[in-house]
Amino acid sequence: MRTPEAHREAVRAHLARRQRPADTEVIPVERAEGRVLARDLVALADSPRFDNSQMDGVALPEEALDHAGTWPCGPMIPAGTDPDPLYPDGLHGRLAPIMTGARIPRGTAAIVPIEHCDPPSFDAPELRVPDTPAGQFIRRRGSDCHAQQVLLPAGLVLTPIAVGVAASQEITEVEVRRPPRLLLCTGGEEVRPAGSPVRTYEPSAATIPDANAPLMAAMARRAGIDVVGHVRTGDDPDAWAAALSAELRRCAAAGTPADVIVTSGGISHGAFEVVRQVLGSHPDAWFGHVAQQPGGPQGISEFEGVPVVALPGNPISTLVSFHLFVLPALAPEHCPSPRLLPLRGHAHGMEGKDQFRRGRICLDAHGADCAVEILGGPGSHLVAAAAAATCLVRIPAGQECAGGELVRVYPLL
């Protein structure tokens, strides 16, 4: 029986062996949030580009630094204005009213905020200024970054701040990695799509709605993975293979060939384990158990040249398996590292299997993570109880975890 770590590495290696060359694409910077940068992003210019005022106030000449005094005021320097025509000889013997972000005239030694002047008015012909240290409230050219400096490294997931950094350098387009293309396959005779004429909530119903396809699609998209197709099938092996083959062809014809197939259900030891029946004979296939609950049955294989990751079909088993095995292989940049937090309450582990319980990370009065609490029971069918979960909590096999004990926490995206 594999450990979760061994299976995670097996999935990663299985997909890596069949990985296509990393495609990239150039997109507008305003649409780049959440994408992975393909190349280092280099500054085109110093930032700030010129010495400028940090405050709305007055620019002081050198001679005004030594002592408080009253000085005449020259013309106003609004932001975006070249000060040289206004002060062609630089700043000598007078103050320059100036706005935040405006380029300072030559000879400026410091900036005094207007509220520290007497009177605190831009309309006054002269102002009294206090003793002022040299360099006060001046933003120097290049104090943030210099031209040709690497601002954002390749492999970075572009956040809104990173998008703003690129735009601040007048970079309008960025080269990003093409997201992995995922084809989802869910099914079983008991599963019905939403809106099916067979109402799964009727008292006589023997079927359930398909929650796994929307669940996996949402998890994938949040991690920057492109879901290019979905097929829902029954338990007939020939029909299953035909439907999956047709969906692969459709994706390819649309210009979005699938990089990987993820299936849900059909891999355990029942009489109708269609995924295992179709894919189990491939020479690179592995179907077996991982020492965890939920999500014990797992598999990897290949179908028509496309790698397959086969997950169990209970919704929470699917959630846990997708988070632990699929996301780290396809979108490692989007996967936060597990960390240790003290447990609120207590938990008792299963014999022989690590449990991944749904949990919620608790915050202290300052908004920092301070503890984790377990939500609901361990059953792999308990979907409603998982709605408030923000993490998975790992309880080692056979271990009694008391309140306050450190446990490993896997934040959910």
N, C-alpha and C positions, 0 to 999 in steps of 0.2 A: 504494500500500500504506500503510495507516494505521500510525501509531506506537501503542504501547500506551496512551500518555497520551491520544491523540486518540480512540481507541475507548472508553476509560473515560469520557471526557466525553460521547461520543455515546450511550452506554448510559444515563448519568445523565440527560441531556436527554430521551431517548426515554421513560424512565419518569416523569420529572417532568411532562411534557406531559399524561400520562394519569393522573396521580395523583389519587386521590379526596381530598376534604377530610380533614384529619388527624383521625381519630376518637380519642377518649380514653376511658378507663374508670377507675373508682375501685375499688381492690383493697385488701385488708388489707395493712398494712405488712410483716407477716412473710412475705408471698409476693411482695414487690416486688423482691427481689434480681435483678439483670440487666435490669430494665425501665428504660425511659427516662422520666424525670420530665417531666410535661407543663407544670407550673407551678412557679414559685419556691416553695420550702418555707421558710416564715417561722417564726422562733422564737416560741412562745407565751409564754415566760417567760424571765427571766434564768437563766443557768446559770453557776455554782451558783445555786440559788434563795435561799440564805441563807449567811452566813458559817459555815464549818464547819471541823472539825479534819481535818488531813491525816494525823495519826498517832494511834495508841493512846498516850495519855500523860496529861498534866495541863495544864489551862488555868491560866495565870498572870495575876494581877491586875497593874495598872500598877506598884504599889509593889514587886513582886518582880523587876522588870527590872534594877534598878540594881546589885544585888549578890547573890552566892550566899548562900543561907540556908535555914533549915528553917521550913516552914510547915505549919499544920494542913490536913487534907483535908476537904472537904465531901462531899456525896452524889455518887454516880456518875451520869454522863450517858451512857446507852447511845445508840447510833445510832437515830434515829427518835423520840427523846423531846424534848418541849418543855422547855428548861431553865428557863423563867421560874418555874414553880411550885417548882422546887428551889432557885432563887436569885432570889427575888422582888426583892431589892434590888441585883441584879447581883453581880459577883465582887469582894469586898473582903476583904482580910486572910486569905484562905485559897485553897487550890488546889482545882480541880475535876477529879477523875478523869474522863476523857472518851475515847470510842471514835472510831475513824476514821469520818468522815462525819457525826458528830453535830453538831448546831447548837451553836455556842459561846454561853455566857451573856454578857449585857451586861457590859462592863468587862474582857473578856479582851484581854490585850495580846500574848500569844504562847502557843505550845504547846511543851511539852518532852516528847519521847518518854519513855516509862516506863523504858526501858533506860538513860537518862541520869540517872535519879533515884536517890537513896540512901535507903532500899533500893529496888530496882527492882520494887516490888510494889504492886498496887492495894489490898491489904488493910491496908497500914500506915496508922495514924491520922495520921501526919505524914511529910513527905518533905523531903529536902534537894535543892534544885535548883541547877544551875550558873548562871553569868552567861548571860543569854539576850537576843539582839537582839529588838527590837520587831517584831511581825508574823511571827515564825518559825512555819512550818508551819500558817498560817491560809489557807484557801482563801476568797477574798473573793467576795461575791455579784457575779455578772456578769463575773467574770474570764475566763470562757470565751466567753460570748456574751450579748447583751442581747435583751430582748423586741422583736419586730418586725424583728430583724436577719435578712437572707436567709442561711439556713444552707446550702441546697442549690439551685443554680440550675436553671431549666428546661433540659432537654436533657442533663442528667447521667445517665449510666448508674449505676443504684443498686447500689453495692457492699454487702457485709455491713456495713462500717463506716457507710455512709450510712443503711442500715436502722436500725442502732443509734442514730445521731444522731436520726433521726425519732422513734424510740420513746422516747428520753430526754426528748423534749418532750411526751410523752403523745399523740403523733399516732398514731392507730390505723389510718387509711386514707390513701392517697396517690393522686393522679390521675396516671396514666401514659398514654403514647401506646399506642394499639393496635398490636401488632406487625404488620408487613407479612405478608400472606397469600400463600403461594407454592404453586403447583401445579407438580410435577415431571413431565416427560415423558421417558422413556428408551426405547430399543428398538433395532430392527434384528433381522433374522431370525436373526442369529448369537447373540443375547443371550437367556438364559433366566433366569427368576427362581430364587432359592434354593429348594430343595425340589422343583424340577421333576423329573418322571419321566425326563427325558432327562438322564442323568448326564454332566456336562461333563468329568469326569476319566477317562472310559473311553478306551482307546486309539483307538477309532474315532470319537470325538466330533468334531463340527465346530462346536460352539457353545461359548459361554463364559457364566459366571454374570454377572448384573447387579451390578456393584460400584458403578456410578455413582449409582444412586438412593440407597442407604444413605450413600454418601460425601457427596453434596450435602445430603441431609436432615440429617446430623450437623453439617456445616458451618453450615447455616442455623440450626439450633436453638441452636448455641453462640453465634451472633450475635444471638439474640433474635428470629429470624424464625419465623413460624408456618407449618409445612408442612401445608397443608389437604388435599392430594390428590396422587395419583401415578397415572400411566397408563403402561403398558408396551405398546408396539405393534410391529408388523412393518414391512415395507417397502412395503406397498400404500397409496398416497396416500389413496384414499377411506376405507379402513378406519382409517387414522391419524387423519384429520379427524373421522370419526364417533366414534372412541373418545375423542378429546380433547374434543369437544363434549359427549359424555355425561358426562364427568368434571366439566366446568365446570358443567353443570346440577346434578349431584349436590352439588357444593360449595355452590352457591347455595341449593339446597333445604335444606341443613343449616345455613343461616345463616352460612356462612363463605365468601362469594364470593371467588374468587382475585383478588388485585391484580396479579399478574404470573405468567407462565408461563416456566419455564426448561426448555429442551430440551437433550438431550445426544445428539450424533451426527446424521447425515443432512444435512450442510450442505456437504460438499466437492464434488468433481468426479466422483464415481463414477456408476455407472448406476442406483443405488438411493438417491439422496439425497432421502428422502421429505420432510424438513422444508423443504428448499429448494424442492422441487417444489410443495408446498402453499402455502407462505407467501411465496415469492419474488415473486409478482405483486402483492402489496399495495403501494399507492402510497407508503407510508412505509418499505417494506422496504429493507434493505441487507444484502447478503451479499458477503463478500470476504475479504481476507487482512489480518492484522495482522503487522507486522514483528517477530515473536517466535517462539521455539521453546521448549517445545511450545505448542500452542494457536494456530496460525496461522489456520485457518479460523474465522470468526466471523460472526454475523448478528444482526440485530434486525428485528422485524416486529410484526404484530398478528394476533390470531385472535379473532373474535367480540367485538371491542371490548376485548380484554385484551392488554396489551403482552407481547411475547415477546422473550426473550433466548436466542439459539440458540448453544450451545457445541459444540465438537468432541467426538467420542465416545471417544477413547482416555482411559483413566482419569486419567493424569497431566495430559493436556491439559485434561480437565474440572476437575481440582483447581486447576490454575494459573489457568484462565479464571474459575472461580467466585470464587476469591480476589481476582483483580485487577479484575474487572469487575462481578460481581453484588453482592458484599458492600459495596463502597464506595457503590453506588447505593441499596441497600436498608437498610443498617445502618452508616452512616458513623461513628456514635458508637462502634461496637464494633471499628473497624479501627485498629490501631496504625499510626503513621506509619513509613515506611521510614527506615532510618538507615545510617550508614557504619560498617563494621567491617573490620579487617585480615583478609586472606584467609590461611588456613593451606593450604599446598600451592600449586598453580598451576592455572590454567584457560585454555583457548584458546577464544575466541568464534567463532561461525559468521560467515561472510561474509553481510552484508545483513540479519541478524536478531539481535536481542538474545536471549540465552538466559536462561531462568529455571530454574536448577538447584536441586534440593532440597539443603538444607543443615542443619547443626546449629550453633547458637550455643554457643560455648565459654565457660566461666566461669573466672575466676581464683580464687585462694585465698580471696578475700573474697566470692565469690559474684556478682561483677559481670561483665557481658558484656565479653569481652576479644578475641574473634576469632570467625571463622566458618569451618567446613570443609564442603566439598562431599561429599555422599553419593551413591554410585552414578553411573551414566552418565546421558547426556542423553536417552535414549529415552523416548518418551511412554507406553510400555507397561510400564515398570519400576516396578511397584507395590510389590513387596516391599522394594526398596531405599529407598523413601520412608517406610517405617514409622517410622523414628527421626527424621524431619525435624522441625525446629522453625521452619524459615523457608524462604523462597525467596531465592536468591542471583542477582542480575542481572549477567550478563557481557555487556558491550557488544559490538555486532557487530564482528567482525574484530579484537578486541582481545586481546592476550596479557596476562593478569593474573598477576603474579609473587607469590610468598609475601610477606606483609606489606603488599601494596598494598590500599588501601581500596576496598571494593566495596559496592554498595548492597544492603541486606538487608531483606526484607519478612517480619516475624514472622508466623507462622501462628497462628490462634486455637486 
